[in-house]
Amino acid sequence: VRRESFSLNRRRFARQPVSVSALVHPAKGRSWLCGIRDFCQQGMMLTGSGTTRSLAAVGADPRRGDQLAIHFSVPSPAGTRHF
């Protein structure tokens, strides 16, 4: 069965494309170096970088609703901003 009208976009808000390196600190497992590829009001798309392609590769097992600490920096007119 072919589903041409099937959409993988489950977000209710428009995605904003970016390319920013980030570091995720899960409650369980090691920190994970990744990239933020887009974000919206509901969340971010994170992609693996280097040798760790996923959070599972660093021993994390996050579930929907779990909190993760995500650190990233972006340039601004006043200098680099850290979040």
N, C-alpha and C positions, 0 to 999 in steps of 0.2 A: 504494500500500500504506500503510495507516494503522498506526502503531506507538504505541498509547496507553500501553503499558507501558515505553516507552523512557525511561530516566532520564539526565539530564544531570549528575547528582551523581556524580562519580567519586571523591570523597574517602572515605577509610575512617574519618575522625574527624568528630565533630559540629562544624558551623560555629558560630562565635560572632558574632552580628551586632554591628557597630560603625559609627560614622560619624566618621572621623578624617582630617584632611588630612595628606598626606604628600608628601615630595619624594624621587624616585628618581634615583639617580646611576648610569647604566649605564656599562659599560666603554667603550662607543663611543657617540657622539652627545651631545646636550645633556641636562641634567637635566630631569626631567618632573614637573610638579605634578599630583598625583592625589589620590584619596581611597581609604582602606581601608574597604571595605564589610562584609567579614567575614574571619575568620581561623580557622584550625584548626592542629593540630599539624603538618600538612604544608605549609601555605602561607597566602597571603592573596589575597583578591579585590581587585584594584586597578581603579579606574575613572577615566577621564580627567576633567579639569576645565578650565574656561576654553576656550581655542582649541585646545589640543593634546589630542585625544581618545585618542591612543595613543602608545606608545613609538616606533612606526614614524614618527610625525609629527615626532619630535625627532631622527631619524637613527639611532636605536638598532635593533639587530636581534638581540635576545637569543634564545638557544636554550635548550631544556630543559636544566637543570643549570648554566647560566651563573649566576654570582654577580652580584647587584645590591645596591648600598648603598641602604637605605631609611631615611630619617629622619622621625620623627614624635614628637609630644609628647602626653602625656595628663595630666589633673589627678590629683593624689593628695592625701591628707590632709597630707602634708609639703610640698606645693607641686608645681609642674609638673615632671614627669619627662620627660626627653628620651631617646629611643632611636634 
